[in-house]
């Protein structure tokens, strides 16, 4: 310990007391003058860049940011239309109760025609016609035969499954699929709201850090100036000046890192809101102490169990698998159906008419025919056992999904407990950090006054500035912890945050019952 103290005394001794030559000291000072040391220039450049997007048009409240994200985020639109698609599928399944009706024609109106030419039979007989008994007088006549006929045919069939034991399970399956999709939609909506809140809170925190760094950077710059004057007057050495400059540069680097995070969370939030790529989001208000959580821990856990939409989606999927298994099993039960059939056949035209010496001998006809029948029948299909094993597979899949739901319920309870504890400890940390900031600020003001007159060594000044900045970081970290914890409580209890107004658009357009 004594060795460390002696070393410190040696390092902090005035430069004039060091056993070095005057020429060497002058050379060292001259070399320092050629080093570019201008942190104020860098700070001004950063602040100049921030003015490019830090405008009133880019400022949003948390409620406004959430509203825009809900109405424009493509993920929410995707889930929303998926729900609407499953609603239409449910209607389609409900139509299985309706009879099926078919009308067809062959075609409705058709026309056919044909011609035939018959020549006399030539024999060795001088008459030109044979005398054999199979040679008739007609065979000695040259004539044309033609037909021109029009047909129309139309039929109607009505089939109605009176008894079908697969129909109800199919409808119940679609009901559960729709229920699952609604829960997934609400789950995606709550995740989006939580993500927006998370990015907004961190954006607020980094904005406050940037604001807190301004007086700190001024204090460090003042310390450099005072120490530089003290070096010139012989009350401080080059090591003191280097220490002060190093602190100023470290604070400037911290400021730049904070500024980078600020841009990062602004970009992240604008992406969630689906804004233009070159648009930055600026929080319109400061990070505040969150409101008290209205529920006790047991009531919070109960709300989490009752409103766990992820677990409910899994249980709905499990129920759908169970109803699908019933569909497979019921496929072995005979189906009873009603069958009604009716048809009309119409024909008109000339059939096998002859053309003889320019005269037409026509066989004109017209006919109509009506047919119909009705009856009750059944179908009974056995697929060799395929449906039996498909049913067993669906039952096992349902059991697996129910266990996943139980696990999701346990995970939500764990998240709720963690968020509840984080909210309590964060609120306590806010109060402690607030007192720490006040104490460090008062100490810094005293030290700044004392150091102005050269009555304080630079090490103590550096430590006081670091302590003040650390206190601010702890205060902001506690605020972030509490606000994030409250956001998680809303998410994992499936309670809409107070800044989500369900009665006004766009919320009422996207929130499902």
C-alpha positions in Angstrom: 0.0 0.0 0.0 2.8 2.4 0.8 4.5 1.6 -2.5 1.2 2.5 -4.4 0.9 5.8 -2.5 4.5 6.7 -3.3 4.0 5.9 -6.9 0.9 8.0 -7.0 2.7 10.9 -5.4 5.4 10.6 -7.9 3.0 10.5 -10.9 0.9 13.5 -9.6 3.9 15.7 -8.8 4.3 18.9 -10.8 6.3 18.4 -14.0 8.8 21.0 -12.8 9.7 18.7 -9.9 10.7 15.8 -12.2 14.4 15.3 -12.8 14.3 16.0 -16.5 16.1 18.5 -18.6 14.4 21.8 -19.6 15.0 21.1 -23.2 13.3 17.7 -23.0 10.3 19.3 -21.3 10.0 21.9 -24.0 10.2 19.2 -26.7 7.4 17.2 -25.0 5.1 20.3 -24.7 5.7 21.1 -28.4 4.7 17.6 -29.4 1.5 18.0 -27.5 0.6 21.1 -29.3 0.7 19.3 -32.6 -1.8 16.7 -31.4 -5.3 17.5 -32.8 -7.5 17.6 -29.7 -10.9 19.1 -30.5 -13.8 17.1 -28.9 -16.0 20.1 -29.2 -15.8 20.0 -33.0 -16.9 16.3 -33.0 -19.7 17.0 -30.6 -20.9 19.9 -32.8 -20.8 17.6 -35.9 -23.0 15.0 -34.1 -25.5 17.5 -32.9 -25.6 19.0 -36.4 -26.5 15.6 -37.8 -29.2 15.1 -35.2 -31.0 18.3 -36.3 -31.6 16.7 -39.7 -34.2 14.3 -38.3 -35.0 15.8 -34.9 -38.1 17.7 -36.1 -41.7 18.0 -34.9 -43.0 16.0 -37.8 -41.1 13.0 -36.6 -42.3 13.1 -33.0 -44.8 10.5 -31.8 -46.4 9.5 -28.6 -46.5 5.9 -27.6 -50.2 5.7 -28.4 -49.7 7.2 -31.8 -46.7 4.9 -32.6 -48.8 1.9 -31.5 -51.8 3.0 -33.6 -49.7 3.4 -36.7 -48.0 0.1 -36.2 -51.3 -1.8 -35.8 -52.8 -0.3 -38.9 -49.8 -0.6 -41.2 -47.6 -3.5 -40.0 -47.7 -6.3 -42.6 -47.5 -9.0 -40.0 -50.8 -7.9 -38.5 -52.4 -7.7 -41.9 -51.2 -11.2 -42.7 -52.8 -12.7 -39.5 -55.9 -10.6 -40.0 -56.6 -11.9 -43.5 -55.7 -15.4 -42.3 -58.6 -15.1 -39.8 -61.0 -13.9 -42.5 -59.9 -16.8 -44.7 -60.7 -19.4 -42.0 -64.1 -17.7 -41.4 -65.0 -18.4 -45.1 -63.7 -22.0 -44.7 -66.1 -22.4 -41.8 -69.0 -21.2 -43.9 -68.0 -23.7 -46.6 -68.0 -26.6 -44.0 -71.5 -25.5 -42.8 -72.8 -25.8 -46.3 -72.3 -29.6 -46.0 -75.8 -29.6 -44.5 -77.2 -28.3 -47.8 -78.3 -30.6 -50.7 -76.3 -30.7 -53.9 -78.0 -29.7 -57.1 -76.7 -30.3 -60.6 -78.0 -29.3 -64.1 -76.4 -30.5 -67.3 -77.2 -30.8 -71.0 -75.9 -32.9 -73.9 -75.7 -30.2 -75.4 -78.9 -28.2 -74.9 -79.6 -27.9 -78.7 -77.8 -29.9 -81.3 -78.3 -30.7 -85.0 -77.1 -33.7 -87.1 -77.3 -34.4 -90.8 -76.3 -37.2 -93.2 -76.6 -38.0 -96.9 -76.5 -41.3 -98.8 -76.3 -42.0 -102.6 -77.5 -45.3 -104.0 -76.8 -46.4 -107.6 -78.5 -49.2 -109.6 -77.0 -52.7 -109.5 -75.5 -53.6 -112.9 -75.9 -57.1 -114.2 -75.4 -59.1 -117.4 -79.1 -58.8 -118.0 -80.0 -56.8 -121.1 -82.5 -54.8 -119.1 -79.8 -53.4 -117.0 -81.2 -55.0 -113.9 -80.7 -58.4 -112.8 -83.3 -61.0 -112.8 -82.3 -62.7 -109.7 -84.8 -62.6 -106.8 -82.5 -60.6 -104.6 -82.5 -57.8 -107.1 -85.5 -55.5 -106.5 -86.9 -52.7 -108.6 -85.6 -50.2 -106.1 -82.0 -51.4 -106.8 -82.5 -50.3 -110.3 -83.3 -46.7 -109.3 -80.8 -44.0 -108.7 -81.7 -41.7 -105.7 -80.3 -39.7 -102.7 -81.2 -40.3 -99.1 -80.6 -37.5 -96.4 -81.4 -36.7 -92.8 -81.6 -33.4 -90.9 -82.4 -33.8 -87.2 -82.3 -31.5 -84.2 -82.0 -32.8 -80.6 -82.2 -31.2 -77.1 -81.5 -32.8 -73.8 -81.4 -31.4 -70.2 -81.3 -33.2 -66.9 -81.3 -32.2 -63.2 -80.0 -34.1 -60.2 -80.5 -33.4 -56.5 -78.4 -35.3 -53.9 -78.8 -34.8 -50.2 -76.9 -36.6 -47.5 -79.6 -37.2 -44.9 -77.3 -39.0 -42.5 -73.6 -38.3 -42.6 -71.7 -38.8 -39.4 -68.5 -37.1 -40.7 -70.3 -33.8 -41.3 -70.5 -32.5 -37.7 -66.8 -33.4 -36.9 -65.7 -31.6 -40.0 -67.6 -28.4 -39.0 -66.3 -28.7 -35.4 -62.8 -29.1 -36.7 -63.1 -25.9 -38.7 -64.5 -24.1 -35.7 -61.4 -24.9 -33.7 -59.1 -24.0 -36.5 -60.8 -20.6 -36.7 -60.5 -20.3 -32.9 -56.8 -21.1 -33.1 -56.2 -18.5 -35.8 -58.0 -15.8 -33.8 -55.7 -16.5 -30.8 -52.6 -16.4 -33.0 -53.8 -13.1 -34.4 -54.3 -11.6 -30.9 -50.9 -13.1 -29.9 -49.2 -11.4 -32.9 -51.0 -8.1 -32.0 -49.9 -8.2 -28.4 -46.3 -9.0 -29.5 -46.3 -6.0 -31.9 -47.6 -3.7 -29.1 -45.0 -5.0 -26.7 -42.2 -4.6 -29.4 -43.3 -1.0 -30.1 -43.4 -0.3 -26.4 -39.9 -1.8 -25.9 -38.3 0.2 -28.8 -40.1 3.3 -27.7 -38.9 3.0 -24.0 -35.3 2.3 -25.1 -35.5 5.3 -27.5 -36.7 7.5 -24.7 -33.9 6.2 -22.4 -31.2 7.0 -25.0 -32.7 10.4 -25.7 -32.5 11.2 -22.0 -28.9 9.9 -21.8 -27.9 12.2 -24.7 -29.5 15.1 -22.9 -27.7 14.2 -19.7 -24.4 14.0 -21.5 -24.5 17.7 -22.5 -23.7 19.2 -19.1 -21.3 16.3 -18.4 -19.4 17.1 -21.6 -19.3 20.7 -20.6 -18.0 19.8 -17.2 -15.2 17.6 -18.6 -14.3 20.3 -21.1 -14.1 22.9 -18.3 -11.9 20.5 -16.3 -9.5 20.3 -19.3 -9.4 24.0 -19.6 -8.8 24.6 -15.9 -6.2 21.8 -15.8 -4.4 23.3 -18.8 -4.2 26.7 -17.1 -2.9 25.0 -14.0 -0.2 23.3 -16.0 0.8 26.6 -17.5 1.0 28.1 -14.0 2.8 25.2 -12.5 0.0 24.0 -10.2 -0.6 20.8 -12.2 1.5 18.5 -14.4 1.1 17.0 -17.8 -0.3 13.8 -16.3 -3.2 15.7 -14.8 -4.0 17.3 -18.2 -3.7 14.0 -19.9 -6.1 12.4 -17.4 -8.6 15.2 -17.9 -8.4 14.9 -21.6 -8.8 11.2 -21.5 -12.0 11.5 -19.4 -13.4 14.0 -21.9 -12.6 11.7 -24.8 -14.2 8.7 -22.9 -17.3 10.7 -22.3 -17.5 11.8 -25.9 -17.1 8.1 -27.0 -19.9 7.2 -24.6 -22.0 10.0 -26.1 -21.4 8.7 -29.6 -22.3 5.1 -28.6 -25.5 6.4 -27.0 -26.2 8.4 -30.1 -25.7 5.2 -32.3 -28.2 3.3 -30.1 -30.6 6.2 -30.4 -30.5 5.9 -34.2 -30.8 2.1 -33.9 -33.9 2.2 -31.8 -35.4 5.0 -33.9 -34.9 2.9 -37.0 -36.3 -0.2 -35.3 -39.4 1.7 -34.3 -40.0 3.2 -37.7 -39.7 -0.3 -39.2 -42.4 -1.6 -36.8 -44.6 1.3 -37.8 -43.9 0.6 -41.5 -42.8 4.2 -42.2 -40.6 5.3 -45.1 -37.0 4.0 -44.9 -35.6 7.5 -44.4 -38.0 8.4 -41.6 -36.8 8.5 -38.0 -39.1 8.4 -35.0 -38.6 10.8 -32.1 -40.3 10.2 -28.8 -42.5 13.2 -27.9 -42.2 12.8 -24.1 -39.8 11.8 -21.5 -39.4 8.4 -19.8 -41.5 8.5 -16.7 -42.1 6.4 -13.6 -44.7 3.8 -14.7 -48.2 3.6 -13.2 -48.8 1.1 -10.5 -49.8 -2.4 -11.5 -53.4 -2.8 -10.3 -53.3 -6.6 -9.6 -51.7 -8.6 -6.9 -49.3 -11.4 -7.8 -51.9 -14.2 -7.3 -54.4 -12.3 -9.4 -51.8 -11.5 -12.0 -50.9 -15.2 -12.3 -54.6 -16.1 -12.6 -55.1 -13.5 -15.4 -52.1 -15.0 -17.2 -53.6 -18.5 -17.0 -57.0 -17.3 -18.2 -55.8 -15.1 -21.0 -52.8 -17.1 -22.3 -53.6 -16.9 -26.0 -50.6 -19.0 -27.0 -51.8 -21.8 -24.8 -55.4 -21.3 -26.0 -54.3 -21.5 -29.6 -52.5 -24.8 -28.9 -55.6 -26.2 -27.1 -57.8 -25.1 -30.0 -55.4 -26.9 -32.4 -55.6 -30.0 -30.1 -59.4 -29.9 -30.2 -59.3 -29.6 -34.0 -57.1 -32.7 -34.1 -59.5 -34.6 -31.9 -62.5 -33.7 -34.1 -60.4 -34.7 -37.1 -59.9 -38.1 -35.5 -63.7 -38.3 -35.1 -64.1 -37.6 -38.8 -61.8 -40.5 -39.6 -63.6 -42.9 -37.3 -67.1 -41.9 -38.5 -66.1 -42.5 -42.1 -66.7 -46.2 -41.5 -70.4 -45.5 -40.7 -72.8 -45.8 -43.7 -74.1 -42.6 -45.2 -77.8 -42.3 -46.1 -78.7 -40.1 -49.0 -81.7 -38.9 -51.0 -81.4 -39.0 -54.8 -83.8 -37.2 -57.2 -83.2 -37.3 -61.0 -85.2 -35.8 -63.9 -84.5 -35.3 -67.6 -86.1 -34.0 -70.8 -85.3 -35.3 -74.3 -86.6 -33.5 -77.4 -86.1 -34.2 -81.2 -87.3 -32.6 -84.4 -86.3 -33.1 -88.1 -86.3 -35.1 -91.2 -85.2 -38.7 -91.2 -84.1 -40.8 -94.2 -85.9 -38.6 -96.8 -85.4 -39.4 -100.5 -84.8 -37.1 -103.4 -86.4 -38.4 -106.6 -86.5 -36.4 -109.8 -86.3 -33.2 -107.9 -89.1 -34.2 -105.5 -88.6 -34.6 -101.8 -90.2 -37.3 -99.9 -89.9 -36.4 -96.3 -90.3 -38.3 -93.1 -90.8 -35.4 -90.7 -90.9 -36.2 -87.0 -91.2 -34.5 -83.6 -90.8 -36.1 -80.3 -90.6 -35.2 -76.5 -89.6 -37.5 -73.7 -89.7 -36.9 -69.9 -87.9 -39.2 -67.5 -87.4 -39.1 -63.7 -86.9 -41.1 -60.6 -86.2 -40.7 -56.9 -85.0 -42.8 -54.1 -83.0 -43.3 -50.9 -79.7 -45.0 -50.9 -76.6 -45.5 -48.9 -72.8 -45.7 -49.3 -70.5 -47.7 -47.1 -66.8 -47.5 -47.6 -64.0 -49.5 -46.0 -60.5 -48.2 -46.8 -58.6 -51.2 -45.4 -57.9 -49.5 -42.0 -56.3 -46.3 -43.2 -58.8 -44.0 -41.5 -58.6 -46.0 -38.3 -54.8 -45.4 -37.9 -55.3 -41.7 -39.1 -57.7 -41.3 -36.2 -55.2 -42.7 -33.7 -52.5 -40.4 -35.1 -54.8 -37.4 -34.7 -55.6 -38.4 -31.1 -51.9 -38.7 -30.2 -51.2 -35.3 -31.9 -54.0 -33.8 -29.8 -52.4 -35.1 -26.6 -49.0 -33.7 -27.6 -50.5 -30.3 -28.3 -52.2 -30.2 -24.9 -48.9 -30.8 -23.2 -47.4 -28.0 -25.3 -50.2 -25.8 -24.0 -49.5 -26.8 -20.4 -45.8 -25.8 -21.0 -46.8 -22.5 -22.5 -48.9 -21.8 -19.5 -46.0 -22.5 -17.1 -43.7 -20.3 -19.2 -46.2 -17.4 -19.1 -46.5 -17.7 -15.3 -42.7 -17.6 -15.1 -42.6 -14.5 -17.3 -45.3 -12.9 -15.2 -43.4 -13.6 -11.9 -40.2 -12.1 -13.4 -41.9 -9.0 -14.7 -43.8 -8.5 -11.4 -40.5 -8.7 -9.4 -38.7 -6.5 -12.0 -41.4 -3.8 -11.7 -41.1 -3.8 -7.9 -37.3 -3.7 -7.8 -37.2 -1.2 -10.6 -39.5 1.2 -8.8 -37.3 0.9 -5.7 -34.2 1.4 -7.8 -35.7 4.6 -9.3 -36.1 6.1 -5.9 -32.6 5.1 -4.8 -31.0 6.3 -8.1 -32.9 9.6 -7.8 -31.2 10.3 -4.5 -27.9 9.1 -5.9 -28.2 11.6 -8.8 -29.1 14.4 -6.4 -26.1 13.6 -4.1 -23.7 13.2 -7.0 -24.9 16.5 -8.6 -24.4 18.4 -5.4 -21.0 17.0 -4.9 -20.1 17.8 -8.5 -21.1 21.4 -8.1 -19.0 21.8 -4.9 -16.0 20.2 -6.6 -16.4 22.4 -9.7 -16.3 25.5 -7.4 -13.3 24.2 -5.5 -11.4 23.2 -8.6 -11.8 26.6 -10.2 -9.5 28.0 -7.6 -7.0 25.1 -8.1 -7.8 23.6 -4.7 -8.7 20.1 -6.0 -6.6 17.5 -7.8 -7.9 16.2 -11.1 -8.3 12.7 -9.9 -11.0 13.6 -7.5 -12.7 15.7 -10.1 -12.6 12.8 -12.6 -14.1 10.5 -10.1 -16.9 12.9 -9.2 -17.8 13.3 -12.9 -17.8 9.5 -13.4 -19.9 9.0 -10.3 -22.4 11.6 -11.5 -22.7 9.9 -14.9 -23.0 6.5 -13.3 -25.9 7.7 -11.1 -27.7 9.0 -14.1 -27.2 5.7 -15.9 -28.6 3.8 -12.9 -31.6 6.1 -12.7 -32.4 5.7 -16.4 -31.7 1.9 -16.2 -34.2 1.6 -13.4 -36.8 3.6 -15.4 -36.3 1.3 -18.3 -36.5 -1.8 -16.2 -39.8 -0.7 -14.6 -41.4 0.4 -17.9 -40.3 -2.8 -19.7 -41.6 -4.9 -16.8 -45.0 -3.2 -16.9 -45.2 -3.7 -20.7 -44.4 -7.4 -20.2 -47.1 -7.7 -17.6 -49.7 -6.3 -20.0 -48.5 -8.8 -22.7 -48.4 -11.9 -20.6 -51.7 -11.3 -18.8 -53.4 -10.5 -22.2 -54.6 -7.1 -20.9 -54.5 -4.3 -23.4 -52.4 -1.4 -22.2 -54.2 1.9 -21.4 -52.7 3.6 -24.4 -54.6 1.1 -26.7 -58.0 2.6 -27.2 -60.2 -0.2 -28.4 -63.1 2.1 -29.2 -61.3 4.2 -31.8 -59.8 3.3 -35.1 -57.6 1.8 -36.1 -57.9 -0.4 -33.0 -61.5 -1.3 -33.4 -60.8 -2.4 -37.0 -58.2 -4.9 -36.0 -59.1 -6.1 -32.6 -61.0 -9.4 -32.6 -63.5 -10.6 -30.0 
